[in-house]
């Protein structure tokens, strides 16, 4: 799939550098081709290379973001433009939208807000979860599952697993659900409960020891999660395995 090319325009080099170095661009198949310090420099980029997406500040010397947006609207209407600004002024936003800006984001920039706008722009949407070859995502999830399985005995988070496959938590969570068909948390709980059943069946570990083995430090919480999963406490589950008559006896008592 062809990469989309992004140009970042801001006279504050620190902001431009920070935006250009975000890992989420690569995850969305977007290549940052460069940065420009004002509108004229941005237009010079457009004269020499193909650009699909521009993120521009409003207030800049020489040629500001609104003039750049106006010129892009006239000469290159297919380029998607997102405006960033330190000014919450209705007039700015109204002008930007009149030139078909795809978003108006206030500084300091919230990355989640920025990528929420980016993800709405076809074909940048995270529907590459469907477009990117499935084998790539399956490989990522298999690596994550191996890591989870080997570390069930300690606290695990979505970020822990995402770090192992070098993805952001948000993107990894989407990839994981697209492959597994369930959320990371739900699947992690299911893996832990399945391991708990194996331990209850094949070992003489005490209930709290089983919980420790699968990452639960609070025995009561482990028992509650187990009951929510199977309708039995760990103790009842083990008794059921040991006594064929146990289920009917339980029914009578209930």
MODELLER restraints for C-alpha pairs under 7 A, 6 or more apart:
rsr = mdl.restraints
at = mdl.atoms
rsr.add(forms.Gaussian(group=physical.xy_distance, feature=features.Distance(at['CA:3:A'], at['CA:29:A']), mean=5.16, stdev=0.5))
rsr.add(forms.Gaussian(group=physical.xy_distance, feature=features.Distance(at['CA:3:A'], at['CA:30:A']), mean=5.38, stdev=0.5))
rsr.add(forms.Gaussian(group=physical.xy_distance, feature=features.Distance(at['CA:3:A'], at['CA:31:A']), mean=6.32, stdev=0.5))
rsr.add(forms.Gaussian(group=physical.xy_distance, feature=features.Distance(at['CA:4:A'], at['CA:29:A']), mean=6.55, stdev=0.5))
rsr.add(forms.Gaussian(group=physical.xy_distance, feature=features.Distance(at['CA:4:A'], at['CA:30:A']), mean=4.73, stdev=0.5))
rsr.add(forms.Gaussian(group=physical.xy_distance, feature=features.Distance(at['CA:4:A'], at['CA:31:A']), mean=6.07, stdev=0.5))
rsr.add(forms.Gaussian(group=physical.xy_distance, feature=features.Distance(at['CA:4:A'], at['CA:52:A']), mean=5.75, stdev=0.5))
rsr.add(forms.Gaussian(group=physical.xy_distance, feature=features.Distance(at['CA:5:A'], at['CA:30:A']), mean=5.86, stdev=0.5))
rsr.add(forms.Gaussian(group=physical.xy_distance, feature=features.Distance(at['CA:5:A'], at['CA:31:A']), mean=4.95, stdev=0.5))
rsr.add(forms.Gaussian(group=physical.xy_distance, feature=features.Distance(at['CA:5:A'], at['CA:32:A']), mean=5.96, stdev=0.5))
rsr.add(forms.Gaussian(group=physical.xy_distance, feature=features.Distance(at['CA:5:A'], at['CA:33:A']), mean=6.12, stdev=0.5))
rsr.add(forms.Gaussian(group=physical.xy_distance, feature=features.Distance(at['CA:5:A'], at['CA:51:A']), mean=5.06, stdev=0.5))
rsr.add(forms.Gaussian(group=physical.xy_distance, feature=features.Distance(at['CA:5:A'], at['CA:52:A']), mean=5.17, stdev=0.5))
rsr.add(forms.Gaussian(group=physical.xy_distance, feature=features.Distance(at['CA:5:A'], at['CA:53:A']), mean=6.23, stdev=0.5))
rsr.add(forms.Gaussian(group=physical.xy_distance, feature=features.Distance(at['CA:6:A'], at['CA:30:A']), mean=6.69, stdev=0.5))
rsr.add(forms.Gaussian(group=physical.xy_distance, feature=features.Distance(at['CA:6:A'], at['CA:31:A']), mean=5.90, stdev=0.5))
rsr.add(forms.Gaussian(group=physical.xy_distance, feature=features.Distance(at['CA:6:A'], at['CA:32:A']), mean=4.66, stdev=0.5))
rsr.add(forms.Gaussian(group=physical.xy_distance, feature=features.Distance(at['CA:6:A'], at['CA:33:A']), mean=5.85, stdev=0.5))
rsr.add(forms.Gaussian(group=physical.xy_distance, feature=features.Distance(at['CA:6:A'], at['CA:51:A']), mean=6.08, stdev=0.5))
rsr.add(forms.Gaussian(group=physical.xy_distance, feature=features.Distance(at['CA:6:A'], at['CA:52:A']), mean=6.13, stdev=0.5))
rsr.add(forms.Gaussian(group=physical.xy_distance, feature=features.Distance(at['CA:6:A'], at['CA:53:A']), mean=4.71, stdev=0.5))
rsr.add(forms.Gaussian(group=physical.xy_distance, feature=features.Distance(at['CA:6:A'], at['CA:54:A']), mean=5.69, stdev=0.5))
rsr.add(forms.Gaussian(group=physical.xy_distance, feature=features.Distance(at['CA:7:A'], at['CA:32:A']), mean=6.07, stdev=0.5))
rsr.add(forms.Gaussian(group=physical.xy_distance, feature=features.Distance(at['CA:7:A'], at['CA:33:A']), mean=5.91, stdev=0.5))
rsr.add(forms.Gaussian(group=physical.xy_distance, feature=features.Distance(at['CA:7:A'], at['CA:34:A']), mean=5.47, stdev=0.5))
rsr.add(forms.Gaussian(group=physical.xy_distance, feature=features.Distance(at['CA:7:A'], at['CA:35:A']), mean=5.75, stdev=0.5))
rsr.add(forms.Gaussian(group=physical.xy_distance, feature=features.Distance(at['CA:7:A'], at['CA:51:A']), mean=6.81, stdev=0.5))
rsr.add(forms.Gaussian(group=physical.xy_distance, feature=features.Distance(at['CA:7:A'], at['CA:53:A']), mean=6.40, stdev=0.5))
rsr.add(forms.Gaussian(group=physical.xy_distance, feature=features.Distance(at['CA:7:A'], at['CA:54:A']), mean=4.90, stdev=0.5))
rsr.add(forms.Gaussian(group=physical.xy_distance, feature=features.Distance(at['CA:7:A'], at['CA:55:A']), mean=6.49, stdev=0.5))
rsr.add(forms.Gaussian(group=physical.xy_distance, feature=features.Distance(at['CA:8:A'], at['CA:16:A']), mean=6.29, stdev=0.5))
rsr.add(forms.Gaussian(group=physical.xy_distance, feature=features.Distance(at['CA:8:A'], at['CA:34:A']), mean=6.57, stdev=0.5))
rsr.add(forms.Gaussian(group=physical.xy_distance, feature=features.Distance(at['CA:8:A'], at['CA:35:A']), mean=4.69, stdev=0.5))
rsr.add(forms.Gaussian(group=physical.xy_distance, feature=features.Distance(at['CA:8:A'], at['CA:36:A']), mean=6.28, stdev=0.5))
rsr.add(forms.Gaussian(group=physical.xy_distance, feature=features.Distance(at['CA:8:A'], at['CA:54:A']), mean=5.88, stdev=0.5))
rsr.add(forms.Gaussian(group=physical.xy_distance, feature=features.Distance(at['CA:8:A'], at['CA:55:A']), mean=4.93, stdev=0.5))
rsr.add(forms.Gaussian(group=physical.xy_distance, feature=features.Distance(at['CA:8:A'], at['CA:56:A']), mean=6.02, stdev=0.5))
rsr.add(forms.Gaussian(group=physical.xy_distance, feature=features.Distance(at['CA:9:A'], at['CA:16:A']), mean=6.90, stdev=0.5))
rsr.add(forms.Gaussian(group=physical.xy_distance, feature=features.Distance(at['CA:9:A'], at['CA:35:A']), mean=5.62, stdev=0.5))
rsr.add(forms.Gaussian(group=physical.xy_distance, feature=features.Distance(at['CA:9:A'], at['CA:36:A']), mean=4.61, stdev=0.5))
rsr.add(forms.Gaussian(group=physical.xy_distance, feature=features.Distance(at['CA:9:A'], at['CA:37:A']), mean=5.63, stdev=0.5))
rsr.add(forms.Gaussian(group=physical.xy_distance, feature=features.Distance(at['CA:9:A'], at['CA:38:A']), mean=6.14, stdev=0.5))
rsr.add(forms.Gaussian(group=physical.xy_distance, feature=features.Distance(at['CA:9:A'], at['CA:42:A']), mean=6.63, stdev=0.5))
rsr.add(forms.Gaussian(group=physical.xy_distance, feature=features.Distance(at['CA:9:A'], at['CA:55:A']), mean=6.06, stdev=0.5))
rsr.add(forms.Gaussian(group=physical.xy_distance, feature=features.Distance(at['CA:9:A'], at['CA:56:A']), mean=4.50, stdev=0.5))
rsr.add(forms.Gaussian(group=physical.xy_distance, feature=features.Distance(at['CA:9:A'], at['CA:57:A']), mean=6.24, stdev=0.5))
rsr.add(forms.Gaussian(group=physical.xy_distance, feature=features.Distance(at['CA:10:A'], at['CA:16:A']), mean=5.76, stdev=0.5))
rsr.add(forms.Gaussian(group=physical.xy_distance, feature=features.Distance(at['CA:10:A'], at['CA:36:A']), mean=6.33, stdev=0.5))
rsr.add(forms.Gaussian(group=physical.xy_distance, feature=features.Distance(at['CA:10:A'], at['CA:37:A']), mean=4.96, stdev=0.5))
rsr.add(forms.Gaussian(group=physical.xy_distance, feature=features.Distance(at['CA:10:A'], at['CA:38:A']), mean=6.28, stdev=0.5))
rsr.add(forms.Gaussian(group=physical.xy_distance, feature=features.Distance(at['CA:10:A'], at['CA:56:A']), mean=6.00, stdev=0.5))
rsr.add(forms.Gaussian(group=physical.xy_distance, feature=features.Distance(at['CA:10:A'], at['CA:57:A']), mean=5.21, stdev=0.5))
rsr.add(forms.Gaussian(group=physical.xy_distance, feature=features.Distance(at['CA:11:A'], at['CA:37:A']), mean=4.13, stdev=0.5))
rsr.add(forms.Gaussian(group=physical.xy_distance, feature=features.Distance(at['CA:11:A'], at['CA:38:A']), mean=6.08, stdev=0.5))
rsr.add(forms.Gaussian(group=physical.xy_distance, feature=features.Distance(at['CA:11:A'], at['CA:60:A']), mean=5.93, stdev=0.5))
rsr.add(forms.Gaussian(group=physical.xy_distance, feature=features.Distance(at['CA:16:A'], at['CA:35:A']), mean=6.53, stdev=0.5))
rsr.add(forms.Gaussian(group=physical.xy_distance, feature=features.Distance(at['CA:20:A'], at['CA:32:A']), mean=6.13, stdev=0.5))
rsr.add(forms.Gaussian(group=physical.xy_distance, feature=features.Distance(at['CA:25:A'], at['CA:31:A']), mean=6.58, stdev=0.5))
rsr.add(forms.Gaussian(group=physical.xy_distance, feature=features.Distance(at['CA:28:A'], at['CA:124:A']), mean=6.12, stdev=0.5))
rsr.add(forms.Gaussian(group=physical.xy_distance, feature=features.Distance(at['CA:28:A'], at['CA:126:A']), mean=6.70, stdev=0.5))
rsr.add(forms.Gaussian(group=physical.xy_distance, feature=features.Distance(at['CA:36:A'], at['CA:42:A']), mean=5.36, stdev=0.5))
rsr.add(forms.Gaussian(group=physical.xy_distance, feature=features.Distance(at['CA:38:A'], at['CA:60:A']), mean=5.71, stdev=0.5))
rsr.add(forms.Gaussian(group=physical.xy_distance, feature=features.Distance(at['CA:38:A'], at['CA:61:A']), mean=6.39, stdev=0.5))
rsr.add(forms.Gaussian(group=physical.xy_distance, feature=features.Distance(at['CA:38:A'], at['CA:62:A']), mean=6.77, stdev=0.5))
rsr.add(forms.Gaussian(group=physical.xy_distance, feature=features.Distance(at['CA:38:A'], at['CA:63:A']), mean=5.86, stdev=0.5))
rsr.add(forms.Gaussian(group=physical.xy_distance, feature=features.Distance(at['CA:38:A'], at['CA:64:A']), mean=6.45, stdev=0.5))
rsr.add(forms.Gaussian(group=physical.xy_distance, feature=features.Distance(at['CA:39:A'], at['CA:63:A']), mean=4.71, stdev=0.5))
rsr.add(forms.Gaussian(group=physical.xy_distance, feature=features.Distance(at['CA:39:A'], at['CA:64:A']), mean=5.78, stdev=0.5))
rsr.add(forms.Gaussian(group=physical.xy_distance, feature=features.Distance(at['CA:39:A'], at['CA:65:A']), mean=6.23, stdev=0.5))
rsr.add(forms.Gaussian(group=physical.xy_distance, feature=features.Distance(at['CA:39:A'], at['CA:68:A']), mean=5.14, stdev=0.5))
rsr.add(forms.Gaussian(group=physical.xy_distance, feature=features.Distance(at['CA:40:A'], at['CA:63:A']), mean=5.97, stdev=0.5))
rsr.add(forms.Gaussian(group=physical.xy_distance, feature=features.Distance(at['CA:51:A'], at['CA:79:A']), mean=6.93, stdev=0.5))
rsr.add(forms.Gaussian(group=physical.xy_distance, feature=features.Distance(at['CA:52:A'], at['CA:79:A']), mean=4.97, stdev=0.5))
rsr.add(forms.Gaussian(group=physical.xy_distance, feature=features.Distance(at['CA:52:A'], at['CA:80:A']), mean=6.35, stdev=0.5))
rsr.add(forms.Gaussian(group=physical.xy_distance, feature=features.Distance(at['CA:53:A'], at['CA:79:A']), mean=5.53, stdev=0.5))
rsr.add(forms.Gaussian(group=physical.xy_distance, feature=features.Distance(at['CA:53:A'], at['CA:80:A']), mean=4.75, stdev=0.5))
rsr.add(forms.Gaussian(group=physical.xy_distance, feature=features.Distance(at['CA:53:A'], at['CA:81:A']), mean=5.85, stdev=0.5))
rsr.add(forms.Gaussian(group=physical.xy_distance, feature=features.Distance(at['CA:54:A'], at['CA:80:A']), mean=6.23, stdev=0.5))
rsr.add(forms.Gaussian(group=physical.xy_distance, feature=features.Distance(at['CA:54:A'], at['CA:81:A']), mean=4.75, stdev=0.5))
rsr.add(forms.Gaussian(group=physical.xy_distance, feature=features.Distance(at['CA:54:A'], at['CA:82:A']), mean=6.32, stdev=0.5))
rsr.add(forms.Gaussian(group=physical.xy_distance, feature=features.Distance(at['CA:55:A'], at['CA:81:A']), mean=5.77, stdev=0.5))
rsr.add(forms.Gaussian(group=physical.xy_distance, feature=features.Distance(at['CA:55:A'], at['CA:82:A']), mean=4.78, stdev=0.5))
rsr.add(forms.Gaussian(group=physical.xy_distance, feature=features.Distance(at['CA:55:A'], at['CA:83:A']), mean=5.85, stdev=0.5))
rsr.add(forms.Gaussian(group=physical.xy_distance, feature=features.Distance(at['CA:56:A'], at['CA:65:A']), mean=5.91, stdev=0.5))
rsr.add(forms.Gaussian(group=physical.xy_distance, feature=features.Distance(at['CA:56:A'], at['CA:82:A']), mean=6.44, stdev=0.5))
rsr.add(forms.Gaussian(group=physical.xy_distance, feature=features.Distance(at['CA:56:A'], at['CA:83:A']), mean=5.11, stdev=0.5))
rsr.add(forms.Gaussian(group=physical.xy_distance, feature=features.Distance(at['CA:56:A'], at['CA:84:A']), mean=5.97, stdev=0.5))
rsr.add(forms.Gaussian(group=physical.xy_distance, feature=features.Distance(at['CA:57:A'], at['CA:65:A']), mean=5.53, stdev=0.5))
rsr.add(forms.Gaussian(group=physical.xy_distance, feature=features.Distance(at['CA:57:A'], at['CA:83:A']), mean=5.86, stdev=0.5))
rsr.add(forms.Gaussian(group=physical.xy_distance, feature=features.Distance(at['CA:57:A'], at['CA:84:A']), mean=4.77, stdev=0.5))
rsr.add(forms.Gaussian(group=physical.xy_distance, feature=features.Distance(at['CA:57:A'], at['CA:85:A']), mean=5.53, stdev=0.5))
rsr.add(forms.Gaussian(group=physical.xy_distance, feature=features.Distance(at['CA:58:A'], at['CA:64:A']), mean=5.63, stdev=0.5))
rsr.add(forms.Gaussian(group=physical.xy_distance, feature=features.Distance(at['CA:58:A'], at['CA:65:A']), mean=4.00, stdev=0.5))
rsr.add(forms.Gaussian(group=physical.xy_distance, feature=features.Distance(at['CA:58:A'], at['CA:66:A']), mean=5.95, stdev=0.5))
rsr.add(forms.Gaussian(group=physical.xy_distance, feature=features.Distance(at['CA:58:A'], at['CA:83:A']), mean=6.84, stdev=0.5))
rsr.add(forms.Gaussian(group=physical.xy_distance, feature=features.Distance(at['CA:58:A'], at['CA:84:A']), mean=6.55, stdev=0.5))
rsr.add(forms.Gaussian(group=physical.xy_distance, feature=features.Distance(at['CA:58:A'], at['CA:85:A']), mean=5.64, stdev=0.5))
rsr.add(forms.Gaussian(group=physical.xy_distance, feature=features.Distance(at['CA:59:A'], at['CA:65:A']), mean=6.28, stdev=0.5))
rsr.add(forms.Gaussian(group=physical.xy_distance, feature=features.Distance(at['CA:66:A'], at['CA:96:A']), mean=6.50, stdev=0.5))
rsr.add(forms.Gaussian(group=physical.xy_distance, feature=features.Distance(at['CA:69:A'], at['CA:99:A']), mean=6.52, stdev=0.5))
rsr.add(forms.Gaussian(group=physical.xy_distance, feature=features.Distance(at['CA:70:A'], at['CA:99:A']), mean=6.01, stdev=0.5))
rsr.add(forms.Gaussian(group=physical.xy_distance, feature=features.Distance(at['CA:73:A'], at['CA:99:A']), mean=5.89, stdev=0.5))
rsr.add(forms.Gaussian(group=physical.xy_distance, feature=features.Distance(at['CA:80:A'], at['CA:102:A']), mean=6.52, stdev=0.5))
rsr.add(forms.Gaussian(group=physical.xy_distance, feature=features.Distance(at['CA:81:A'], at['CA:101:A']), mean=5.17, stdev=0.5))
rsr.add(forms.Gaussian(group=physical.xy_distance, feature=features.Distance(at['CA:81:A'], at['CA:102:A']), mean=5.76, stdev=0.5))
rsr.add(forms.Gaussian(group=physical.xy_distance, feature=features.Distance(at['CA:82:A'], at['CA:101:A']), mean=5.70, stdev=0.5))
rsr.add(forms.Gaussian(group=physical.xy_distance, feature=features.Distance(at['CA:82:A'], at['CA:102:A']), mean=5.30, stdev=0.5))
rsr.add(forms.Gaussian(group=physical.xy_distance, feature=features.Distance(at['CA:82:A'], at['CA:103:A']), mean=4.86, stdev=0.5))
rsr.add(forms.Gaussian(group=physical.xy_distance, feature=features.Distance(at['CA:82:A'], at['CA:104:A']), mean=6.24, stdev=0.5))
rsr.add(forms.Gaussian(group=physical.xy_distance, feature=features.Distance(at['CA:83:A'], at['CA:101:A']), mean=6.75, stdev=0.5))
rsr.add(forms.Gaussian(group=physical.xy_distance, feature=features.Distance(at['CA:83:A'], at['CA:103:A']), mean=6.01, stdev=0.5))
rsr.add(forms.Gaussian(group=physical.xy_distance, feature=features.Distance(at['CA:83:A'], at['CA:104:A']), mean=4.82, stdev=0.5))
rsr.add(forms.Gaussian(group=physical.xy_distance, feature=features.Distance(at['CA:83:A'], at['CA:105:A']), mean=6.22, stdev=0.5))
rsr.add(forms.Gaussian(group=physical.xy_distance, feature=features.Distance(at['CA:84:A'], at['CA:104:A']), mean=5.75, stdev=0.5))
rsr.add(forms.Gaussian(group=physical.xy_distance, feature=features.Distance(at['CA:84:A'], at['CA:105:A']), mean=4.70, stdev=0.5))
rsr.add(forms.Gaussian(group=physical.xy_distance, feature=features.Distance(at['CA:84:A'], at['CA:106:A']), mean=5.64, stdev=0.5))
rsr.add(forms.Gaussian(group=physical.xy_distance, feature=features.Distance(at['CA:84:A'], at['CA:107:A']), mean=6.69, stdev=0.5))
rsr.add(forms.Gaussian(group=physical.xy_distance, feature=features.Distance(at['CA:85:A'], at['CA:105:A']), mean=6.34, stdev=0.5))
rsr.add(forms.Gaussian(group=physical.xy_distance, feature=features.Distance(at['CA:85:A'], at['CA:106:A']), mean=4.95, stdev=0.5))
rsr.add(forms.Gaussian(group=physical.xy_distance, feature=features.Distance(at['CA:85:A'], at['CA:107:A']), mean=5.69, stdev=0.5))
rsr.add(forms.Gaussian(group=physical.xy_distance, feature=features.Distance(at['CA:86:A'], at['CA:106:A']), mean=5.51, stdev=0.5))
rsr.add(forms.Gaussian(group=physical.xy_distance, feature=features.Distance(at['CA:86:A'], at['CA:107:A']), mean=4.78, stdev=0.5))
rsr.add(forms.Gaussian(group=physical.xy_distance, feature=features.Distance(at['CA:87:A'], at['CA:106:A']), mean=6.85, stdev=0.5))
rsr.add(forms.Gaussian(group=physical.xy_distance, feature=features.Distance(at['CA:88:A'], at['CA:106:A']), mean=6.85, stdev=0.5))
rsr.add(forms.Gaussian(group=physical.xy_distance, feature=features.Distance(at['CA:93:A'], at['CA:104:A']), mean=6.43, stdev=0.5))
rsr.add(forms.Gaussian(group=physical.xy_distance, feature=features.Distance(at['CA:103:A'], at['CA:117:A']), mean=6.39, stdev=0.5))
rsr.add(forms.Gaussian(group=physical.xy_distance, feature=features.Distance(at['CA:118:A'], at['CA:124:A']), mean=6.79, stdev=0.5))
rsr.add(forms.Gaussian(group=physical.xy_distance, feature=features.Distance(at['CA:119:A'], at['CA:125:A']), mean=4.17, stdev=0.5))
rsr.add(forms.Gaussian(group=physical.xy_distance, feature=features.Distance(at['CA:119:A'], at['CA:126:A']), mean=6.13, stdev=0.5))
rsr.add(forms.Gaussian(group=physical.xy_distance, feature=features.Distance(at['CA:129:A'], at['CA:175:A']), mean=6.25, stdev=0.5))
rsr.add(forms.Gaussian(group=physical.xy_distance, feature=features.Distance(at['CA:129:A'], at['CA:178:A']), mean=6.90, stdev=0.5))
rsr.add(forms.Gaussian(group=physical.xy_distance, feature=features.Distance(at['CA:137:A'], at['CA:175:A']), mean=6.38, stdev=0.5))
rsr.add(forms.Gaussian(group=physical.xy_distance, feature=features.Distance(at['CA:138:A'], at['CA:179:A']), mean=6.37, stdev=0.5))
rsr.add(forms.Gaussian(group=physical.xy_distance, feature=features.Distance(at['CA:140:A'], at['CA:165:A']), mean=6.37, stdev=0.5))
rsr.add(forms.Gaussian(group=physical.xy_distance, feature=features.Distance(at['CA:141:A'], at['CA:176:A']), mean=5.99, stdev=0.5))
rsr.add(forms.Gaussian(group=physical.xy_distance, feature=features.Distance(at['CA:144:A'], at['CA:161:A']), mean=5.71, stdev=0.5))
rsr.add(forms.Gaussian(group=physical.xy_distance, feature=features.Distance(at['CA:144:A'], at['CA:164:A']), mean=6.88, stdev=0.5))
rsr.add(forms.Gaussian(group=physical.xy_distance, feature=features.Distance(at['CA:144:A'], at['CA:165:A']), mean=6.81, stdev=0.5))
rsr.add(forms.Gaussian(group=physical.xy_distance, feature=features.Distance(at['CA:152:A'], at['CA:192:A']), mean=6.78, stdev=0.5))
rsr.add(forms.Gaussian(group=physical.xy_distance, feature=features.Distance(at['CA:152:A'], at['CA:214:A']), mean=4.89, stdev=0.5))
rsr.add(forms.Gaussian(group=physical.xy_distance, feature=features.Distance(at['CA:152:A'], at['CA:215:A']), mean=5.70, stdev=0.5))
rsr.add(forms.Gaussian(group=physical.xy_distance, feature=features.Distance(at['CA:153:A'], at['CA:212:A']), mean=6.43, stdev=0.5))
rsr.add(forms.Gaussian(group=physical.xy_distance, feature=features.Distance(at['CA:153:A'], at['CA:213:A']), mean=4.77, stdev=0.5))
rsr.add(forms.Gaussian(group=physical.xy_distance, feature=features.Distance(at['CA:153:A'], at['CA:214:A']), mean=4.23, stdev=0.5))
rsr.add(forms.Gaussian(group=physical.xy_distance, feature=features.Distance(at['CA:153:A'], at['CA:215:A']), mean=4.15, stdev=0.5))
rsr.add(forms.Gaussian(group=physical.xy_distance, feature=features.Distance(at['CA:154:A'], at['CA:214:A']), mean=6.93, stdev=0.5))
rsr.add(forms.Gaussian(group=physical.xy_distance, feature=features.Distance(at['CA:154:A'], at['CA:215:A']), mean=4.43, stdev=0.5))
rsr.add(forms.Gaussian(group=physical.xy_distance, feature=features.Distance(at['CA:155:A'], at['CA:215:A']), mean=5.42, stdev=0.5))
rsr.add(forms.Gaussian(group=physical.xy_distance, feature=features.Distance(at['CA:158:A'], at['CA:169:A']), mean=6.17, stdev=0.5))
rsr.add(forms.Gaussian(group=physical.xy_distance, feature=features.Distance(at['CA:158:A'], at['CA:184:A']), mean=6.66, stdev=0.5))
rsr.add(forms.Gaussian(group=physical.xy_distance, feature=features.Distance(at['CA:159:A'], at['CA:169:A']), mean=5.15, stdev=0.5))
rsr.add(forms.Gaussian(group=physical.xy_distance, feature=features.Distance(at['CA:162:A'], at['CA:168:A']), mean=6.02, stdev=0.5))
rsr.add(forms.Gaussian(group=physical.xy_distance, feature=features.Distance(at['CA:162:A'], at['CA:169:A']), mean=5.37, stdev=0.5))
rsr.add(forms.Gaussian(group=physical.xy_distance, feature=features.Distance(at['CA:162:A'], at['CA:172:A']), mean=5.73, stdev=0.5))
rsr.add(forms.Gaussian(group=physical.xy_distance, feature=features.Distance(at['CA:173:A'], at['CA:184:A']), mean=6.54, stdev=0.5))
rsr.add(forms.Gaussian(group=physical.xy_distance, feature=features.Distance(at['CA:176:A'], at['CA:184:A']), mean=6.67, stdev=0.5))
rsr.add(forms.Gaussian(group=physical.xy_distance, feature=features.Distance(at['CA:177:A'], at['CA:183:A']), mean=5.25, stdev=0.5))
rsr.add(forms.Gaussian(group=physical.xy_distance, feature=features.Distance(at['CA:177:A'], at['CA:184:A']), mean=6.96, stdev=0.5))
rsr.add(forms.Gaussian(group=physical.xy_distance, feature=features.Distance(at['CA:192:A'], at['CA:214:A']), mean=5.74, stdev=0.5))
rsr.add(forms.Gaussian(group=physical.xy_distance, feature=features.Distance(at['CA:193:A'], at['CA:226:A']), mean=6.46, stdev=0.5))
rsr.add(forms.Gaussian(group=physical.xy_distance, feature=features.Distance(at['CA:196:A'], at['CA:210:A']), mean=6.25, stdev=0.5))
rsr.add(forms.Gaussian(group=physical.xy_distance, feature=features.Distance(at['CA:196:A'], at['CA:214:A']), mean=6.95, stdev=0.5))
rsr.add(forms.Gaussian(group=physical.xy_distance, feature=features.Distance(at['CA:199:A'], at['CA:210:A']), mean=6.50, stdev=0.5))
rsr.add(forms.Gaussian(group=physical.xy_distance, feature=features.Distance(at['CA:200:A'], at['CA:238:A']), mean=5.97, stdev=0.5))
rsr.add(forms.Gaussian(group=physical.xy_distance, feature=features.Distance(at['CA:201:A'], at['CA:238:A']), mean=6.54, stdev=0.5))
rsr.add(forms.Gaussian(group=physical.xy_distance, feature=features.Distance(at['CA:207:A'], at['CA:234:A']), mean=6.67, stdev=0.5))
rsr.add(forms.Gaussian(group=physical.xy_distance, feature=features.Distance(at['CA:208:A'], at['CA:219:A']), mean=5.07, stdev=0.5))
rsr.add(forms.Gaussian(group=physical.xy_distance, feature=features.Distance(at['CA:211:A'], at['CA:217:A']), mean=6.72, stdev=0.5))
rsr.add(forms.Gaussian(group=physical.xy_distance, feature=features.Distance(at['CA:211:A'], at['CA:219:A']), mean=6.22, stdev=0.5))
rsr.add(forms.Gaussian(group=physical.xy_distance, feature=features.Distance(at['CA:211:A'], at['CA:222:A']), mean=5.90, stdev=0.5))
rsr.add(forms.Gaussian(group=physical.xy_distance, feature=features.Distance(at['CA:216:A'], at['CA:222:A']), mean=5.93, stdev=0.5))
rsr.add(forms.Gaussian(group=physical.xy_distance, feature=features.Distance(at['CA:223:A'], at['CA:233:A']), mean=5.78, stdev=0.5))
rsr.add(forms.Gaussian(group=physical.xy_distance, feature=features.Distance(at['CA:223:A'], at['CA:234:A']), mean=6.21, stdev=0.5))
rsr.add(forms.Gaussian(group=physical.xy_distance, feature=features.Distance(at['CA:226:A'], at['CA:233:A']), mean=6.20, stdev=0.5))
rsr.add(forms.Gaussian(group=physical.xy_distance, feature=features.Distance(at['CA:226:A'], at['CA:234:A']), mean=6.59, stdev=0.5))
rsr.add(forms.Gaussian(group=physical.xy_distance, feature=features.Distance(at['CA:227:A'], at['CA:233:A']), mean=4.93, stdev=0.5))
rsr.add(forms.Gaussian(group=physical.xy_distance, feature=features.Distance(at['CA:239:A'], at['CA:246:A']), mean=6.92, stdev=0.5))
rsr.add(forms.Gaussian(group=physical.xy_distance, feature=features.Distance(at['CA:240:A'], at['CA:246:A']), mean=5.37, stdev=0.5))
rsr.add(forms.Gaussian(group=physical.xy_distance, feature=features.Distance(at['CA:240:A'], at['CA:247:A']), mean=6.53, stdev=0.5))
